[in-house]
Amino acid sequence: MSACLAGVGLLALSACNTLPDSGPTERIVLKAAQTKQLNPLGFHILPVNPKLARVLSAEIPPLISSIDNAATISSTNDRIGAGDILTITVFELGSGLFAPSSGAAGAASATGLSTGPAANVTNQNLPPTQVEADGTISIPYVGRLRAAGLTPQALAQNIRNSLAGKSQNPEVMVRISSDIANTVIVSGEVHKPGRVVLSTAQEHLSDVVAIAGGAIYPPEDSHVELVRGEKVGATDLGTLESFPQQDIHARPGDRIHVIYQPRSYTVFGAAGMQAAETPFKSPHVSLAEALARVGGPNDNRADPNAAFLFRFEDPVAAKQLGLDTPPTARGIPVVYQLDMMNPSSYFLAQSIPMKTKDVLVIANAKTNKFYKFDQLISTLISPMITAAYLAH
């Protein structure tokens, strides 16, 4: 019996190094950061402290205002453009060019002798007039006039000036009945995608999304992509609502695409729950809440001194933290280490916001393999002990 137990012990001991792990130990992570072959991205490990927590809590979300906002403020959204349909009304005294005269009344009007306002004033709505691709329109007795880029009032004045000498004291009114030029296209995850007409009220991006029926999904999970000319900017709708300086004015010709991008973070290692992708399910999630949602460190397997947050950090925040790592397309790779054996860490973790695609790794304890080894030995010898007991 003793020989059998010794053999089992030797086999289990030789297998100790091959026991599976759910993640690295603290030593492995720290060593990887210092080894060039294991750290091609050049990430650094920073301990969570009050300064780091202040920097991360004050970090501003991705900026869509990097698209030049000054140009949008000068636009009043009332300019005529190609494709617009115009309603043009001409008012004339006496016998008008655009309305047939009616006998004596018309003749009297032409001589200016009539005093009745109904007798000497005529008005005529011209047929709906579309602005051509070259920006011009055609007016009877006038010819072609430039319309694109003008306000309705300015175009009316130009038409009036062109009619001078052909009509008695003409007055002209121009209205945009179908506005194509002063519009934006809203597509994606909104209730009413399509063309939205901008007004002189200077709508902001969030206003345009609201006019399109609003986002289907929560604001923080609704990614807003703005295409303006050759520039592209993006942020989430929640940022536009929370940071007014980011909610820039929409501009004619903008294309706004709302994409559903549910935020989540991923957990590996010795967490209380099985490794999984965890959705935010609320506008804001702190590091403390993220750890609590996965059960925190596992009592039997985890090293509470080493909870690691892997993140591609914003270059501005990384610079404030003293990092000089070359940026990647996704940002600056950095690892934050939280010591959960330090009570003050729980206060700091409450102020550190999680970001979508963050990765949490709770390191395995140094004694984790010995714990598994003990479990393996117990599994192997328990049947033998039971059999020996029954034999006696």
C-alpha positions, 0 to 999 in steps of 0.5 A: 500500500505504501509503495503504491502511494509513493508511486502515485506521489511521484507521478503527481509530483512530476505532473505538477508543472503541467497542471493547467492555469487560468492565467499568469501569476504576478511574477510572469506579468512583471517579467513580460513587461521587462523582456523585449521578446515578450513585450513587442508592444512596449507596454508599461505596468503602472500601480494604481495610486491617487494621481493615476486615479485622478488622471483617468477619472478626468479623461475626456471621451473621444473628441468629435469636435476635432472636425473644424467647428468654426465653419459650421457656426458661420452657416445659417442653413438658409442658403439655396442649393442645387436640387432645391425647389423654389416657390416664387411669387411676383407682385406687380402694380397695374397690368402685370407681366405675369398676370393677364390684365382685365379690361379697363381695370387693367388699363387704369392700373397701367396709367396709375389712376386706379386707387383700389388696391384690389384693382391695381395689384396683381400677384402670380405664383410662378411654376415650381422652379428647381435649381439646376446642377450648375446653381442657376434658375430660369425666370420668364422675361429675365433669363437665367439667374444664379441662385445657389449660395444665395438666401431666398431674400437675396435671390428675390432682390436679384429677380426684382432688380432684373424686372425693373423697367419691365414691370411696375414696382415689382415685389418678389418673394422666394421660398424654398418649398423643397430643401435639398441643399440644407440637409443631412443624411442620417442612417443606421440604428435610428427610428426614422433614418433618412434626410433631415432638413436643417433650419436656421436654429442651428441644430446640433448633432444630437438634435439631428439624431433626435429629429430622426426619431432618436437612437434605437439603443442606449446612448452610450452604446450608440456610436455616432460617426460623422462624415464631413467632406473628407473628414471623419469623426466619431464618438458615442451619443452619450458623450454628445449629451454629456459634453456640450462642447462635443455636440457640434453644429450639423452642417449641410451635406453632413452624413451621420451614421449611428452604429450599435456598439454594445460596450463590454470588457473581458475578464481572464484569470482567477476571477470568482466567475468563469472568464467571459465577456461582460457587458456594461449594462449601465452608462458608467462602470467603475473598476470596482464595479467591474471586479464585483460583477465577476465575483472578484478574486477567487479565494482559492486561486487568486493573488489579490495583490495583482489585479491587472487592467490591460488597456489601449490608453488615450495618448493625452492621458498616457502623456499625463501619466509619463508614458512615452510608448509609441502609440498604436492604431488603438492607442498606448498599450498600458497595464494598471496594477491594483493591489486589492490587499491595500484598503485604499485601493478600493476607494481608488477603484471606484473613481477609475472608469472602465472603457469598452474592450478593456481586459481584466486579468486577476493573477493566479496565486503563487501557491495555485499549483500546489493547491491543484497538486493537493487536489490531484493527490486527494483525487488519486488516493481517496479511492485507495484509502477507502478500499484499504479501510473497507478491506480491514 
